[in-house]
Amino acid sequence: MTQRALELGITAVQRGSLQEGARLIRIAVKGEELTPELRAVAYLWLAETSPDAAHKRACYNEALNVDPQNAEARSRLAALLTAGLPTASPLVGSTAAGGATATGAYPAAAQSFNVADYLAQIVDGPNGAGTAVFVSLEGILATTRRVVGGMERVTVETYAGGQVYGSVIRCFTELDLALIAVQSRPAALLPVTPLPRVPDDAALTVVSYSGEVTRARQRPTKRAMPPHWVPTSITQLSDAGGDVIFDDKNYLVGIMSRNASLASAAYLYGIHISTLRRLTESTLADLRGERRRYCPDCGNASRAAGAGYFYCEQCGAPSPEARQTRRYFAPQAAAYYEPSGRARCVSCNAAVGIHNNRCLRCGAEQR
């Protein structure tokens, strides 16, 4: 009966009876007899019963929920996402010496691109799913610290490649920023704005991995604002953050944060793309220079943990492996810790720091 309702609903849609088709298909998807594949097909046809973009997006997401490998649903959602961007073409401006563009001028860029090719979703974060965007050709994604929480490995989904594991390599808690390394490599990166800050009251378009497109503006503020923040008129997001922000010329200007250091603000802020790229480059340079170990407590790429010692030199937290082992005095580790201004251990008199009432040098409990 359920499959018959689906067949009749599809036939009705094909004949142009959209209302009747939608009624029959909704009956079909409520039944339990349909396989996940057929249920996804039902949602794809249900999407055709209305021209409303929000309706179509909801149907495509439902199709992916029941059949995550459905290529047609991914393709249609990606196309819908790209269609939501502003239609203004990028301007081509003159370039000054050293590669800097003249004031108000934009460099040449691809005038059309599929945004979905550059986005990913963190599906298993502790605060819900979040959007991520490729910021390096080496397979580095940027999202929010809120998305990854204290996790070291996350599940990353892309439109083209399905689900893969990603490793968190660095977090900047004060910016609500996380960088994740994946094996996937983008063929290119989104064209980015050459402007060091977003002009006051500029039109913005915010896009999430799930296809939510939000029109907004840069919000002028009387507060003394560091250049890495982009004040917006947005008060809420559909996910845990990381949604990409475009200007009216389709240039990437940043990603949406959850206001880690602006918690009292009524509006949400973005992180400017120039800061994202700078921190990505510095993080990769650090990782190439010497072995480091990600500290999930503070987000630091720890030199001490990378060298095999027990504690992060930034926050003093033991590495995940060290929490389950006996910690002992390692005099060669002292060079990784800054002793100035810290209390001395009652057992070994070291001043490398105290964490959870234990010495970072010898592990002795402080009495």
LINWO-V923277 format. One line per field, one symbol per residue. ss: DSSP state (H for helix, E for strand, C for the rest). burial: b if it has 16 or more other ideal C-beta (glycine too) atoms within 10 Angstrom, else e. A space follows every 50 residues. Layout:
ss->???
burial->???
This chain:
ss->CHHHHHHHHHHHHHCCCHHHHHHHHHHHHHCCCCCHHHHHHHHHHHHCCC CCHHHHHHHHHHHHHHCCCCHHHHHHHHHHHHHCCCCCCCCCCCECHHHC ECCCCCCCCCCCCCHHHHEEEECCCCCCCEEEEEEECCCEEEECHHHHCC CCEEEEEECCCEEEEEEEEEEEHHHCEEEEECCCCCCCCCCECCCCCCCC CCEEEEECCCCCEEEEEECCCCCCCCCCEEEECCCCCCCCCCCEEEECCC CEEEEECCCCCCCCCCCCEEEEHHHHHHHHHHHHHHHHHCCCEECCCCCC EEHHHHCCCCECCCCCCECCCHHHCCCCCCHHHHHHCCCCCCCCCCCCCC CCCEECCEECCCCCECC
burial->ebeebbebbbebbeeeeeebbbbbbebbbeeeebeeebbbbbbbbbbbbe eeeeebbbbbebbbebbeebeebbebbbebbbebbeeeebeeeeeeeeee eeeeebbebeeeeebbbbbbbbebbebebbbbbbbbeeebbbbbbbbbbe beebebbbbeeeeeebebbbbbbebbbbbbbbeeebeeebbbbbbebbee ebbbbbbbbbbbbbebebbeeeeeeeebbbbbebeebebbbbbbbbbebb bbbbbbbbbbebeeeeebbbbbbbbbeebbeebbeebeeeebbbbbbbbb bbbbbbbebbbbbbebbbbeebeeeebeebeebbebbeeeeeebbebeeb bbbbbeebbbbbbbeee
